[in-house]
């Protein structure tokens, strides 16, 4: 029987990270997204540990109980990949399977691209492999969606930071519900755009009740950890967005390089990410409709990618909204890594 979740701190790559861990066996690292923490994997940790894996879920740099460096430039993808590699080494392991959601997915994909020697396999939830920089830079997205596009809005120093830190539980409640498949404004996914003169949370009104997958206790767990950073509760998290342009510049030498390890992509059909377009004009939804076909960009980036798993009715919070389906997909993927080749 798997042990219970334990918590501790580790010093890696110049930062102190909080980690949650459970189980023994091959290492699986679970990398959360924005604005979350290790707790977003609460439904996966025990299930994977019970299946025979050593599962570790860190609070990534800038988040929750982990260190929040003051320098905005300390949040590039190269720093984040460095944290992952250093964590694998600190845990005494040679390799890990990486599973990332939201921002954790670009970290996982980029780590697999840069260090396939340390990554046994990789799975991304919500965000597909957009290489080499992880996300399309603001110099492109602002022409596609305008100055109100949420990633452009986040570039303004202190603005979104203050908006979200004003009332942390309310901010988290509105955003978690608003970006889910159960949002009260309708089921069709759409890009997040902030109207002039408003804040992002103004586009996400309070829901009369929480969806079944989210409780007030869940929200409070997140809120208590973010509150540890006071008025800077979300600044470290927003600093990830403030390096998107720089990521594309720093990783330019790797343009054209792909992911050479087994890969899996899981996304909800109500996730707003499915509506976002790349520089080529194709949306994530377009890629999914053509996944596996000749010349499909997703297959070209990760030749060993399994067939994408699309979850009906699921919004952005993949592993929280559909824990059973996500656990099944991950366990099938992990089991397949050890299965003998059939071709």
Phi, psi and omega in degrees: 000135183292147177289171177280169179292133174244158183232142174199177178244144177229147176260116182220136171053035176085005178228157177258118183250139170275135177230147170250137183215154179199145172091172178226149180132199177302141185282132172237120177260128180253117187250113185284174178243202183258138352257082190235202181196189176307330187295340179295344180258018185302332181272347183261327188303307182294321182295317180289322178297319180295336180274001174104029180238149170273114188249127179230127179237106179275156158278116184288166187304136181091352187245144166048239187275355182274167180300149177236090178304144184281335183282122179304325182289359180270014184236030177284164177299330178294322174296316184291320175296320177300322177298317181295313181297316180295325179293317177304314180294317181298328179280359177077024183249156177271324184216167174212154164271129181257133175232119182234143176241143179053232181301332178296334179292310175303324177297315180294312180300316184291322176298318178296323179293314186277328185227064179297342177291337181257351185246113180288321178195167184216140175230136178241133177250128178082301185264121179283173179288104176250096187254153006267350191265000175090316179217156177291132186289156180302332179299339177258314185294329181292333176282336180277320189237351179094175182294341181276354179304135191303323180291329175286318177304321181291346181290338184288117184302126173082345187288297179295330179304310181292321180301313184282331183279346184301316178215092190299310180300318180294319179300313181294318180300312183294321183285318180298317178288317185296331180261009182267174175287353181252018183297145187284356183264004179127166187262349181282125179292150180208153176299147178276113181233130182265117178298149181303134178087356180244173173253168181299320182293338176295339179273358183230082182295159177301135175275143180297336177207157179280147174293164186299333185277354186230135178240164175298327178295320177300313181299320182292325177300311177301311186299317181298320181288318178295326181296343178300336181264010175059226182295342178264026187310319185247003186297316178301320179294316179294333180296337173299316180294328183285001176245009183299313179299315181295323178304315181294329177287314183294327184264006179306324179300343183260009179301131183096347178276142183247196180250119189254025177235163177304140187221155179219141176233130181232133182208150174272146182284353174252013178285129181299338178300330181295343181267350185281141184252148174271181179301335180278359179088352180278136175272167175300323176300321177299317180297320180294321180293336179252007184304133179090349180280164180301130176076007179295131184303323182293318179292325180293324180288321183228086185301334180264020180288133174289170176299130181302147177255116180251124185260113181297136176077000184266137176267219189282334189268063194315300187286344177270321180286324184229063185298320182296313181294320179293317178300318178298315180297317181292317180292322175299317179296313181295317179298322180295337179293332182261353182287144177295146180297142180247008180216000000 
